[in-house]
Amino acid sequence: MVEPLGNHYVVARPVYSEKLFNEEHEKLLQVSRAAHQQSSVLLCFYSCSPQRVKKVALGLFPIASWLPVYRFREWILSDIVSGINTGLVAVLQGLAFALLVNVPPGYGLYAAFFPVLVYFIFGTSRHISVGPFPVLSLMVGGTVVRLVPDDSTGNGTSIDISAINEERVMVAASVTFLSGIFQLLLGILQFGFIVIYLSQSLISGFTTAAAVHVVVSQLKFMLQLSVPGYNKPLGIIYTLKSIFSQITDTNITDLVTSLIVLLIVFVVKEMNDRYKAKLPAPIPIELLVTVLAALISYFINFEEKYNVAVFLSFRFQVPVAPDVGVLQKCIDDSISIAIVGFAVAFSVAKVYSIKYDYSLDANQELIAFGLGNIVGGSFKGFASSTALSRSGVQESTGGKTQIAGIISAAIVLIVILAIGFLLAPLQKSVLASLALGNLKGMLMQFKEVGILWRQDKYDCVIWVVTFLAAIFLGLDIGLAIAVAFQLLTVVIRSQIEGQQPNALFSPATRYGKTNHRHKPLDLGPHSMLFLQVGFNPQRILRKRNKALRKVRKMLKNGELRVTPKGLICTANHTLESDEELDHNIEELDQPTSMTDLPIQINWGADLPPSITVPRVDIHSIILDFSSVSFLDFSAMRVLQKTLKEFVRINIDIYIAAAHGLLEKLERCAFFDEEIKPSMFFLTIHDAVLHILLKKDIDSSPELKLPEVTLQLSPFAILVPLHS
């Protein structure tokens, strides 16, 4: 019995022992068990049904789901334009990032071609551009230098460069093949969730350190110095020492060319970012610079006059089997490459899947990238993932589906087979500058240190430790240390911040009028926060905003009439395509506004026949945070985004028993006009009574609160709240 007394309440119920409670609820439990057994039998009976086989086949080959419904007339032109632009960028990045792998630049084209073909069939993202990524290329390059150092085939004075290059190509291909095997196995074993164990602060610190490694590794090409590779702890120090000891031997022509290219690329990229809303497409500065540099080098004959290092093209090569001896020596490297490549690609793909409202399958993405690296490694390519800049070109130039990726692969193939010889005079220093020109975003992540220090010192420490470990110990060892340190911080924070009170009792140090003793929260496994409500609130919001666009258009055209009973359609309205309603998709994620309409639309009532919006029967949700020890910065951002999604579809959401977290949330600027401290209640009882009084359920007994399934783990870190 619950009796509200003003802003107080009295709760009365029988005193239950475990035995008495089980006896009273025995019938319900038996029914539940019977239902569970029945569902298990049905699942077993239908496990090999044609429907299930079809579902598995469509899951393994996503192309069979989206290609038959491809809107050829609406999308093909956009995909072609996007594919051409993306292909040109992929060619240049493939050549540039090959220098990070310490293989001839032309092999980068293989990494930009074969994985795209595989992803077209097996991938689930419509917008990412598969191919070389600088961090991944640098990790492969570290393995290459470790197994094939510069003096591996000679005494240091007379080195067979061709033999070294051939060995390095085989090492890069073999480690790529093995990393693809690991990704494929992880996908088959449904280990797609591993990405959640790499927190945002860890990924940020790691990629920033990798960007610094890229800068240092490209200095030898910009200065044209003979610097050996040092893939060992403190290797970056040895590399810088070697560079400065030879600084007087710098090729001035290469240095001047590099600085000019860098300046032009940075300035134009800044213009692209600042005026992207006004530009129909980003200025293809990499392409323009490459063409211009190749022409100047050819007509002035830089190679002979100034002894600059140039790019030499070659013909298409046949597939080869990986070197078994290399595979045995690079198992650890392959695991790191597999995990980092998948984590980066899935993070970028998730951004576009949320923006354009479609789902991703993490396990299928592992399979797609695994097969892509297996095929790419067989054709002497190196590990592939995706690059945010290249994917941004594909999306911003109008790419709708993976068809754009196939068009970009065709551009790469044309360069390999037909016009690659035109790049022969291109200086390697130009490619090095283009590689550095793509690092601005990663280098700017240094700004996050100050923000993290003010908002969450633990995340800041994780960032710094990851950065320093990756800088001084190498990317592979640094990543392992970073993951181990992050797991250690979970244990430490659970002991320091996990002293949570129970029920209505609060710490004596805070209120001073209680003598209750509190037990610390039991330490559980590293796990996640799940919120299951049967629908995606972001999709509901977008459906409502699309419906409002349609209502405004129909009212303007006189196709809707306002009556006391609501809106009535007065004409046979033809359905617009999603393409027509999806323009300026960012507006679909904003709160619904009906201030300009003559009537307030009730989404739970019947709408005109031409307007369909899913109904939502839930009006309130309570999250029980009694077992949450702490929230890191990444978890707070995800939680804030999720709460806003529910608030924007008029669902009241409350958080109960979040003792000790409110102050930290206020310090981290968690609250705004949509998320307010008034959402937080001392206990679940307080939140329930608040809902009862707000909805006036006491006077309407027939109105009941819908049940919501809530699952909350002890630690909310990197929490994808819904798929």
C-alpha positions, 0 to 999 in steps of 0.5 A: 500500500502506498499513501501519498501525504503531501510530499511524503509517502508511507509504504506498507507491505507484509514482511517476507522471508525468501521462502514465503515470497517464493511460495506466494509467487510459485505459480508465476515462476512455474509459468515463466519456466514453462514459457522459457522451455517452450520457447527453447523447444520452438527455437530448436525446432525452427533453427534450420527453417528456410526463414532462419537460413535466409536470415543468416544468409542476409546477415553474412552477405549484406549486399543481398539486403540493400542492393535489390532495393537500390534507388538507381535513379535517385542515388546513382549520380550521387554515388558516381560523383562521390566515388570519383572524388573518393577514389582520387583521394584514396589513390593519393593517400594510398601512395602517401601512407605506403611510406609509413609502411616502409614499402614502395609507394605503389603498393599502397594502391593495392591496399586502396583497391582489394579491401574495397571490393570485399567490403562492398559484399560483406560490409554493413556501413554505407558511408565509410571509405575502406583503405589505408589509415595512417596509424595502422600503416605505421603499426605495419611499418614498425613490424616491417622495420623490425623484421627487415632492417635497413642493413639486412642484406648488406654490410651497411655500405652496399645494400641491395635496395630492391631485395630489401623492398621485396622482403618488406613487401612480403612482411607487410603482406604477411602481417596483413594476412594474419591480422585479417585471419584474427579479425575473421575469427573474432567475427565468427566467434561474435567478439564484436563487443571488444571495441567497447574495452577501448575507451574514448580517452585511450583511443584519443591518446593512442592515435595522438601518439601515432600521429607524432610517430607519423610526423617523425617517420616522415622527416627522413623523406622530407629531408631525404636523409638515410635514417634506419628504422628503430622499432623498439622501445625509445625508437622515436628518440633514436630516430630523432638523434639520427635525423639531427646527426645528419641534418647538414646533409638535407636535400634543400629542394625536397625540404622546400617542396615539402614545406610549400606543399604542407602550407598549401594543404593546411590552408586549403583544408582549413578553408574546406572546414570553415566554408563547408556549408557553402562549398558544393564539395571540398576542394581536392587539394591533394589531387591538385598538388600532386598533379602540379608537383609531378608536372614541375618535377618532370619538366625541371627534371628534379631527379637529375638536377637536384638528386631528389627521390622520386616515385617509380611505378610498376605493373599489376602483380599476381597474388602470393601466399604469405611467408610462414616464417614471418607469420610466426614472428608477428602474431602479437603485432597482428593482434594489435593491428586487427583490434586497432583497425577494427576499433577505428573503422567501427567508430567512424562507421558508427558516426554515419550510422547514427547520422543517417539512421541505419544499423551496423553489425559489429561482428559482420564488420569484423568479418568484412575487414578480416576478409578484406585484409586476407585478400589485400595481403594476398595481393601484396597490400597492407592492412586497411581500415578507414580514414575519417578524412577520406570517409568525410569526402565520400559522405560530403560529396553525396555518397549514398551506398557502397556503390560509391566505394566500388566507383572509387576502387575503379578509379584506383584500378585505372591508376594501377593499370593505365596512368600510374606511369604519369606519377613516376616523376613525383617526389617522395617528399610530396607524398610525405607532406600529403601524409602529414596533411591528414594528421591535423585532426589527430594532432589537435587532440592534445586539446582534450588533455585540459578538458579531461583534467577539469572534468575527469582526472582519471580519464586524463591520466589514462590519456597521458599514460596511453600517449607516453607509453605509445610514444616511448615504448612503441605502438604495440607495447603502448597499446597493451600497457594502455589497456592494462592500465585502464582496467587497473583504473576500474579497480581503483575507482571502484574502491575509491568512488564505490562507497555508495549508500543503500536505500534512504541512508546517506553518508554521515560525512555529508549529512552528519545526523546519521549513525548508519554504517555503509558497506562498499559496493561489491566489485563486479566485472567490467561491463556495460549499461543497457536500456531496452525499451523496444524502440529506438528513440532517435528513430521515433524523433526523426519520424516525427520531424519528417511527419511535421515537414509533411504536415506543414507542406500539406497545410500549405498546399491545402491538403489538410484541414484543421477540425475540432477532432484533429487533422483531416486529409482533404486530398489524395496525397502521394508519398514523397521519397525518403530522399525528398524528406531527408534533406538537411538531416541534422534538423531531424535530430532537433526537438520537435517544434509545433509553434507554427502549426494551428494545432498541437499534434497528439502523436498517440492519436490517429494521424492522417492516412498519409502520415505514419509515426510509430506509437510510443506507449511509455511515458516514464522511465526510471534508471536505477543507479544504485550499483553504479560506482562511477561514470567516466567521461565517455559514459557521461557523453553517451548517457547525456545523448541518450537522455536527450533522445528520450526527452525529445520524444516527450518521455520523462526519464529519471535517475534514482540512487545516483549517490555521489555522482550529481556533483561530478555531473554538474562539474562536467557541464552535464546539465542543460535546458533539456537535462536538469538536476530535477531528473535525479531522485534519492531512491526509486520510491521517490521517483515512482511517487513523483510519477504517480503524483505527476500523472495523477494515477491515484485518481485514474486507477485504470492508467498503469505504468508500462513496464520497462526492462532495465539492466544496469551493471556496476560500471558504466564505461563506454556504454552503447545504450542501444544499437 
